Amino acid sequence: MQLKRRGLTSGGSPLILFMCQLIAALDVPLDPKILEGLQQPPTITHQSPKDYIIDPRENIVIQCEAKGKPTPRFSWTRNGTHFDTDKDSRVMMKPNSGTLVIDISTGGKPDAYEGIYQCSARNEHGTAVSNNIVIRQSRSPLWSKEKLQPYIVQEGSSLVLPCRPPVGLPPPIIFWMDNYFQRLPQSNRVSQGLNGDLYFSNLKVEDTRSDYICYARFNHTQTIQQKQPISVKVLSMDAINETFAAFLNDTEFFGDSPVGERRPTFLVPTGQNSSKLVLRGEILKLECIAEGLPTPEIHWMKESGELPIKKTFYENFQKTLKIVAVTEADGGSYRCTAKNHLGLIHHTIKVTVKSAPHWINEPKNLILAPQETGILLCRANGNPKPSITWLMNGIPIENSPDDPSRNIGDDAIVFSDVQKDSSAVYQCNASNEYGYLLSNAFVNVLAVPPRILTASNHLYQVIISRPALLDCLTFGSPVPKVQWFKDNHASVLDGEPYIVHGNGSLEIHVAQKADSGKYTCVGINELGKAENVVHLEVKESVRIIAQPEYRVVQKAGTVVFECRVKHDPSLELTITWLKDENSLPEDERFVVGKDSLTITDVTEVDEGTYTCIANTSLDKDIARAELTVVDYPDPPSDLELTDEHERSIQLTWTPGDDNNSPIEKFIIEYEDGLHDPDVWHNLTEVPGQKTTAHLKLSPFVWYSFRVISVNKVGRSQPSSPSRQYQTPGAAPDENPIIVKGAGSEPDNFVITWEPLTGIQSNGPGLQYKVSWRQKDVNEEFTTIKVANVSKYIVSATPTFVPYEFYVQTINDFGPGPEPLIHVGHSGEDLPMVAPTNVRVHVENSTLAEVHWDAVPAKSVRGILKGYKIYYWKERSLNKRKRRNTGKSSLMFDKNKTHGKLPGLEPFSHYVLNVRAVNGKGDGPPSPDQHFETPEGVPGAPAFLKVTDPTLDSLTLEWSPPVHRNGILTGYTLRYQAINNTHKLGPLLELVIPANETSWTLKNLNYSTRYKFYFHAQTSKGPGSSLTEEGVTIMDEVRPSEPEFGIVNASPAEDFANISWEYWGPYKNFYIEYMVENSEEDWKKEFVNGTQFSFVIKGLVPGTQYKVRVVAKGVTDETVLQSAEGIFKTNPAMASRQVDIATQGWFIGLMCAIALLILVLLIICFIKRNKGGKYPVKEKEDAHADPEIQPMKEDDGTFGEYSDTEDHKPLKGSRTPSNGTVKKEDSDDSLVDYGEGGEGQFNEDGSFIGQYSGKKEKETAEGNESSEAPSPVNAMNSFV
């Protein structure tokens, strides 16, 4: 049914319903791929602006470009009539284009080509037309010549300098400058109006000048026109009076003041009301310039509402209100107010907003299939409301051929049941008095099977849990229907979670990993179908899992911002750091690591916001952190002293910069320039919020003050010192503190005190009045005055009697306050008598109790501190020899007459005495008391080891306990077998006599492990046990190599150097030694670390010793022991001689020898350079290191300094060779060889080796001294 025209404008529901049915045909996209191979009516793609102002110096180019298929042909109209470009040689149309080029460079007149131009582009499917293009020539006329009179104006008056520039096209830009092309300064008093005039709200004398010049700049022609300079002379009242005085007999014509102050009045606009018209979208500028004295201030408001904040701006010192992008809502009344302190004035500007047409619905190209229905909409708005006219192929539609498929309305054309010949280009013109809009839209009737425009096999990548949009852009006529399929499934994707949009795109609201895969879109219409495959990958999002955090760092410190990121490994990650939203500075202090940003040597400029941006190709994550740089505060400044008094003053200061760490307190220091110059002392502290302090002062001080700021970082540098302030003197305010009195000798009394400082003296002539008297004796105080001391000694006093005393301060202004009286005692003497009736009661083997009677009080001669018991062990009852082990002492309270002595050694003989003790020291001792401790249980045996395992026997070796604590009565050995499951067999016990140190257990099971428990016994019972394990062998095997090798001893007078070889498993060693043939226990010296040598010190000269080396495990008691060796220390010298190294004759002799050696060395060096043999060389050959010198093959002997004489093995040690041990049968004793106490020994006690002869012995004896032997003569090296 054909719609009638009025039916389209009624706005009724039939039109709305009809448009809803047509919507499917309206949104077909245009794309070059679509247009390729398709017929299309022309479309204007580019054209010159509607109002086209040309530069008369350049060719005129009027652009018109269009596309279509077939290629459009172009034609032009000028001022409504056909413009034949072929008839004008200056006019050329570009090939395959409608653009006109008018050549005026060869003398053509640009104004001859002014007019209204319109371009048409046509092909067989229709005609498109351009806008009406108005061509006008740019003009920049000169200023008309005029004679300008100078302005002579009174100071304070207002003034307007007119510009009145020539009318140009486009209008020029106005500005004021001087003869030197410098812009004239403007302010709220002097400013340029919108019309270009220069306004003075009030004049000042400095406004006088002769070069006020108005310039007009015409941007289009790039020219500047200049008005004639204007001269302004501002006269002050003095100048006016002087001028008139010459004519009026020196009578003042004006007063001394300029033009008086006055209320504001408006220079522009005039009156109380005005109006302004502005078009929608343009810039609104409202201006109010007022004169007055003082200079008025301008304020703006909108009477009918609030000013739009985001698009409102103030210019020209708030004299111009500018509103950009004006809309109808900006219409209304605006009030400007000019105000000074004398009053105010208002002006109201009514703003009316009109509007050229603007689109609501611009017509869109319509592509239809035959028999389809469609609609062209053309809706525009404006003020006044624009009128709508339609054209078809550039001809008013009422003059175009009828088309039964077309129904025309005011703002719509409806097409129904279209045919192929319905294709055309329609123009919609919307116009009102302020402008027009022209839009081309074609109707193209096509029959095209579906095409897929989206690229095939395109890969879409999205982040998990975000929307995924898969494109399927289709083209076809009729419009194809789009369906989607996933992977190889036949079911259409429709409904949750899928949405198919009208343009064919498939959307997945929340993409998950399972949505990854292949997707196929199919476009279908009645002419066929097309399909395309795309792929979707769902990736993990990028997340910053360790974000940078707020940091506060001290200047010159280092800060690290962390930024650890988790992302999909298939995506490339880029981490970017920004500072304050800009790139990081190019500075080597900024180090960007994989997961962090490090800034070293931080400065103040590094403060700001640091942003970590983690980017992949799909998404990004951002984290920010602030950096605050703190530092020590800057020192205070501007110290000022006020409110000055004798004992107080007020100090004020200005704080320095806190450097981002608030100031917590101020420290005020002072310098005493009189008593203690260049030394600063703390005076007081005040909170960081205060900048003033009331200071208490002392008399007779030359004060200077300084202030130090303190924040969390630390203290600032001190401020500059204040000026010096001197306080007057006064009598002392205080006496010395810490006054003490006590005797240092039995016949004196010493009075001491803490002296006053210079600032405490309060004046010159400081002295101390020292007074004393014996307490409880009726006598006056003895007084003496002293200066510059802090002690006074009263001599010839009785021993330990009480004294009363005091110390008072005096200076030239008088005495200090009344002092306190103190009490002290004269000096003590040692107690005169010893405690009596001393008794000892032995409670057990380690504890004894001592009793005594107290000494008389008078005999103490001081303060009794207590009683001291001295006791010492004289000997062990196991041994006959006395050996004093050193005295011990215990102190007991003065009120006690008994005490206990713990920690005694059992089975020992002790001696003790008791003494009274006072402050002077110990009194005489009581007579020595002797007592003996009873036996106790013994300690554990020194060691226990299992040796010589056979098929059915094991040998146990041990050493008696170091601490026997009595007479050993025997040893108890308990042992039991351990089977393969670590279960213990029956426990067997064996008692061994006390004189045994080894025992062999026989009749044992072969290849069986036994555990042994071994302890010693006295009459008091068994001691601590040692445990050990041993295993009988499975079969007779060759004995393994011993763990210990050669043991060497290098004895001196009172020490010996022991070294050894060792290959065993244990790495902790100790040396055991004892005097040979003595009953002493073995002495033990632990070796530090795992070294294979040790020096035994404190030996007795000329004494024969036995020595052995023991290796011990770390976690058990198993030990490996070397064989015992014997060595003898060198005998002591008969008498000690004076150290000859300090004698002059010896020093001279040594110098002579050194000089002789030097001469010989020089001679040798000369001979050697000549190539000859010389004795020194022969000596060097003879003295070569025996470790390095080769053996002579002809005689089998070593060189002159053979090691055989000076390095002798200990008797009894063995010499391993090639890993084997050669056993010797020698039972020789070292005693047979005199003083030569060197030898070797092996583990079975047999002795091997050679011993030095008589010559060696004599040499050794002749070289005896108190010094240690040289390494050559003393060290034993076993090889």
FENWO-V586547 format. One record per backbone hydrogen bond with DSSP energy under -1.0 kcal/mol. NH is the residue of the N-H (numbers start at 1). CO is the residue of the C=O. E is the energy in kcal/mol with one decimal. If there is no record, write none. Layout:
BEGIN
nh: <NH;NH>
co: <CO;CO>
e: <E;E>
END
This chain:
BEGIN
nh: <8;16;17;18;19;20;21;22;25;26;35;36;38;40;43;45;46;48;52;54;58;60;62;65;67;69;73;75;77;78;79;81;83;85;91;92;94;97;98;100;101;102;103;107;112;113;114;115;117;118;120;121;122;123;126;128;130;133;134;135;136;138;139;151;153;155;156;157;159;161;169;173;175;177;178;181;184;187;191;193;196;198;199;200;201;203;207;208;209;212;213;215;216;217;218;223;225;227;230;232;233;235;240;241;242;243;244;245;248;250;251;259;262;265;267;268;274;276;278;280;281;282;284;286;288;289;291;292;293;297;299;301;303;305;313;315;319;320;321;322;323;324;326;330;331;332;334;335;336;337;338;339;340;343;345;347;348;349;350;351;352;354;355;358;360;361;366;368;371;372;374;376;378;379;381;383;387;389;391;392;393;395;397;399;406;407;409;413;414;415;416;418;422;423;424;426;427;428;429;430;431;432;435;437;439;441;443;444;446;448;451;453;457;460;462;464;465;466;468;470;475;477;481;483;485;487;489;493;498;499;501;504;506;507;508;509;511;515;516;517;519;520;521;522;523;524;525;528;530;532;534;535;536;537;539;543;545;546;551;553;555;556;557;559;561;563;564;566;571;574;576;578;579;580;582;587;590;591;593;597;598;599;600;602;606;607;608;610;611;612;613;614;615;616;621;623;625;627;628;630;631;634;637;640;642;645;649;650;651;652;653;654;661;664;665;666;667;668;669;670;671;673;676;679;681;683;684;686;688;690;693;695;697;700;703;704;706;708;710;711;716;719;722;725;727;730;740;742;743;748;749;750;751;752;753;754;767;768;769;770;771;772;773;775;777;779;782;784;786;792;794;797;800;803;804;805;806;808;810;811;812;814;816;822;824;826;827;829;832;839;841;843;844;848;849;850;851;852;853;860;865;866;867;868;869;870;871;872;874;875;877;879;883;885;888;890;892;896;899;901;904;907;909;910;911;912;913;915;917;918;923;926;929;931;933;936;939;942;945;947;950;954;955;956;957;958;959;969;971;972;973;974;975;976;978;979;982;985;988;990;992;996;999;1001;1004;1007;1010;1011;1012;1013;1014;1015;1017;1018;1021;1023;1026;1028;1030;1032;1033;1045;1048;1050;1052;1056;1057;1058;1059;1060;1061;1063;1068;1070;1071;1072;1073;1074;1076;1078;1083;1085;1087;1094;1096;1099;1105;1106;1107;1108;1110;1111;1112;1113;1120;1122;1125;1127;1129;1130;1142;1143;1147;1148;1149;1150;1151;1152;1153;1154;1155;1156;1157;1158;1159;1160;1161;1162;1163;1164;1165;1166;1167;1168;1169;1170;1171;1172;1178;1179;1180;1181;1182;1183;1188;1189;1192;1196;1201;1207;1211;1213;1213;1214;1217;1220;1232;1233;1234;1236;1237;1240;1240;1241;1242;1242;1245;1247;1257;1258;1259;1260;1261;1262;1263;1264;1274;1275>
co: <5;12;13;14;15;16;17;18;22;23;31;32;35;69;67;65;65;63;134;136;55;102;100;46;43;40;122;120;118;81;116;78;76;83;88;101;99;94;64;62;92;60;90;104;109;110;111;135;133;77;75;128;73;126;123;121;119;117;50;115;52;54;169;231;233;235;203;154;200;198;139;217;215;213;182;178;176;190;199;197;193;161;191;159;189;157;204;205;232;230;177;175;225;173;223;218;216;214;212;209;151;153;236;237;238;239;240;241;244;245;248;155;293;291;289;289;348;350;352;354;326;279;323;321;319;268;265;201;262;339;337;335;333;302;322;320;316;315;286;313;284;311;282;327;328;351;349;301;347;299;345;297;343;340;338;336;272;334;274;332;276;278;383;381;379;379;442;444;418;369;415;413;411;361;358;355;431;429;427;395;425;392;390;396;403;414;412;376;407;374;405;372;419;420;443;441;391;439;389;437;387;435;432;430;428;426;424;366;368;477;475;473;533;535;537;539;511;463;508;506;451;448;524;522;520;518;486;484;495;507;505;501;470;499;468;497;466;512;513;536;534;485;532;483;530;481;528;525;523;521;519;458;517;460;462;566;564;564;626;628;630;602;554;599;597;595;546;543;568;615;613;611;582;609;579;585;587;598;596;561;591;559;589;557;603;604;627;625;578;623;576;621;574;619;614;612;610;608;551;553;659;657;654;652;650;648;695;642;693;640;691;637;658;710;710;686;708;684;706;681;704;702;672;676;670;668;668;666;664;687;651;649;647;728;725;671;669;667;665;714;709;707;705;703;701;762;752;750;825;745;794;742;792;740;790;737;810;786;808;784;806;782;804;802;774;777;772;770;768;751;749;747;827;824;773;822;771;769;767;814;764;811;809;805;803;801;748;861;859;851;849;847;847;901;841;899;839;897;836;857;917;917;892;915;890;913;888;911;909;909;907;876;874;873;871;869;867;893;850;848;846;934;875;931;872;929;870;868;866;921;916;914;912;910;908;965;963;959;957;955;953;1001;947;999;945;997;943;1017;992;1015;990;1013;988;1011;1009;983;979;977;975;973;971;993;956;954;952;1033;1030;976;1028;974;1026;972;970;1021;1018;1016;1014;1012;1010;1008;950;1061;1059;1057;1055;1096;1050;1094;1048;1092;1046;1043;1112;1110;1085;1108;1083;1106;1104;1075;1073;1071;1069;1058;1056;1054;1127;1074;1125;1072;1070;1120;1068;1118;1111;1109;1107;1105;1103;1052;1139;1140;1143;1144;1145;1146;1147;1148;1149;1150;1151;1152;1153;1154;1155;1156;1157;1158;1159;1160;1161;1162;1163;1164;1165;1166;1168;1167;1174;1175;1176;1177;1178;1179;1185;1185;1197;1192;1182;1203;1239;1210;1241;1241;1220;1217;1229;1230;1231;1233;1235;1209;1210;1212;1212;1246;1242;1226;1253;1254;1255;1256;1257;1258;1259;1261;1270;1271>
e: <-1.2;-1.1;-2.9;-2.2;-2.6;-1.9;-1.5;-1.0;-2.0;-1.4;-2.4;-1.5;-2.3;-2.6;-2.5;-2.5;-1.6;-1.6;-2.8;-2.9;-2.0;-2.2;-2.3;-3.1;-2.2;-2.3;-3.0;-1.9;-2.3;-3.4;-3.5;-1.6;-2.8;-1.0;-1.4;-2.0;-2.4;-1.3;-1.9;-2.9;-2.9;-3.4;-2.9;-1.1;-1.1;-1.7;-1.1;-1.5;-3.0;-2.0;-2.9;-3.2;-2.7;-2.4;-1.6;-3.4;-2.6;-3.8;-3.7;-3.3;-2.3;-2.9;-1.7;-3.4;-2.7;-2.7;-1.8;-1.9;-1.8;-3.1;-2.0;-2.5;-1.8;-2.3;-1.6;-1.8;-1.6;-3.4;-2.1;-2.9;-1.5;-2.5;-3.1;-3.2;-3.0;-1.8;-2.1;-1.8;-2.1;-2.2;-1.9;-3.0;-2.9;-2.9;-3.3;-1.8;-3.1;-2.7;-2.5;-3.2;-3.4;-2.8;-2.1;-2.6;-2.3;-1.9;-2.4;-2.0;-1.8;-2.5;-1.2;-2.2;-2.0;-2.3;-2.8;-1.8;-2.0;-2.7;-2.5;-2.5;-3.2;-2.0;-2.9;-2.6;-2.4;-3.2;-3.3;-1.3;-1.3;-2.8;-2.1;-1.8;-2.3;-1.2;-2.9;-2.6;-1.2;-2.3;-2.9;-3.1;-2.4;-1.9;-2.3;-2.0;-1.6;-2.2;-2.9;-2.9;-2.7;-2.8;-2.5;-2.1;-2.5;-1.4;-2.0;-1.7;-2.8;-3.2;-2.8;-3.4;-3.1;-2.3;-1.9;-2.5;-3.3;-2.4;-3.4;-2.4;-3.2;-2.3;-2.5;-2.8;-2.9;-2.4;-2.9;-2.1;-2.7;-2.3;-2.7;-3.2;-3.8;-1.6;-2.2;-2.1;-2.0;-2.2;-3.1;-2.2;-2.8;-3.5;-2.1;-1.8;-2.0;-1.1;-1.7;-2.9;-2.9;-2.4;-2.9;-2.4;-1.9;-2.7;-1.6;-2.5;-1.9;-2.5;-3.0;-3.1;-3.3;-1.8;-2.5;-4.0;-3.0;-3.5;-2.3;-3.2;-3.8;-1.7;-2.3;-3.2;-2.3;-2.7;-3.3;-2.3;-2.4;-4.2;-2.4;-2.7;-3.1;-1.9;-2.9;-1.9;-2.8;-3.2;-2.8;-1.1;-2.3;-1.8;-1.7;-2.4;-3.2;-3.1;-2.7;-3.0;-3.5;-2.3;-2.7;-1.7;-2.4;-2.4;-3.1;-2.8;-2.9;-2.7;-3.4;-3.0;-1.8;-1.6;-2.4;-2.3;-2.8;-3.5;-2.2;-2.4;-3.1;-3.2;-1.5;-3.1;-2.0;-2.7;-2.8;-2.4;-3.1;-3.5;-1.6;-1.9;-1.9;-3.1;-2.9;-2.5;-3.0;-2.8;-1.8;-2.4;-1.3;-1.7;-1.7;-3.1;-2.4;-3.2;-3.1;-2.8;-3.3;-2.7;-1.9;-2.0;-1.9;-2.5;-2.7;-2.8;-1.1;-2.9;-2.6;-2.5;-2.8;-2.5;-1.8;-3.0;-2.9;-2.4;-2.0;-3.1;-1.4;-2.7;-1.6;-2.8;-3.0;-2.9;-2.6;-2.5;-2.2;-2.7;-2.0;-1.2;-2.7;-2.9;-1.5;-2.2;-2.1;-1.5;-2.4;-3.2;-3.1;-1.2;-3.0;-1.1;-2.0;-2.4;-2.1;-2.4;-3.0;-1.9;-2.9;-2.9;-2.3;-3.1;-2.7;-2.2;-1.1;-1.5;-2.7;-2.1;-3.2;-2.6;-1.9;-2.3;-3.2;-3.3;-3.5;-3.2;-2.3;-1.9;-2.2;-2.1;-1.1;-1.9;-3.3;-2.3;-2.6;-2.8;-3.5;-1.9;-1.7;-3.6;-3.1;-2.4;-2.0;-2.2;-2.4;-2.2;-2.8;-1.7;-3.3;-3.4;-2.5;-2.1;-2.2;-2.5;-2.9;-2.6;-3.3;-1.7;-1.9;-1.5;-3.4;-3.3;-2.6;-2.3;-3.0;-1.4;-2.9;-1.4;-2.2;-2.7;-2.7;-2.3;-2.8;-2.3;-3.0;-1.3;-2.7;-1.4;-2.4;-1.6;-3.1;-1.8;-3.3;-1.7;-2.1;-3.4;-2.5;-2.2;-3.1;-3.5;-2.2;-2.0;-1.9;-2.1;-2.4;-2.3;-3.2;-1.7;-3.1;-2.3;-2.6;-3.4;-3.0;-1.5;-2.6;-3.7;-2.5;-1.8;-2.5;-3.5;-2.7;-2.4;-1.3;-3.0;-3.1;-2.8;-3.5;-2.9;-2.4;-1.8;-2.8;-2.2;-2.0;-3.3;-3.2;-2.8;-3.2;-1.2;-2.4;-3.0;-3.4;-1.2;-3.4;-2.9;-3.4;-3.4;-2.7;-1.9;-2.1;-1.9;-1.4;-2.7;-2.5;-1.7;-2.1;-2.2;-1.6;-2.8;-3.5;-2.2;-3.1;-1.9;-2.2;-3.7;-2.0;-1.9;-1.3;-3.1;-1.3;-2.0;-3.2;-2.6;-2.0;-1.9;-2.2;-1.4;-3.2;-2.6;-2.3;-2.8;-2.9;-2.7;-3.5;-3.2;-2.3;-2.3;-2.5;-3.5;-3.7;-1.9;-3.0;-3.0;-3.0;-2.1;-2.2;-2.1;-1.7;-1.8;-1.9;-2.4;-2.1;-2.5;-2.1;-2.2;-2.4;-2.5;-2.3;-2.4;-2.6;-2.0;-2.1;-2.5;-2.5;-2.0;-2.3;-2.7;-2.3;-2.1;-2.6;-2.7;-1.8;-1.2;-1.1;-1.4;-1.7;-2.8;-2.8;-2.3;-2.2;-2.6;-1.5;-3.4;-1.6;-1.6;-1.2;-1.6;-1.2;-1.8;-2.6;-1.2;-2.2;-1.8;-1.1;-1.6;-1.4;-1.2;-1.5;-1.3;-3.6;-2.0;-7.1;-1.1;-1.6;-2.0;-1.9;-2.8;-2.3;-2.2;-2.5;-3.0;-1.1;-1.5;-2.1;-1.4>
END
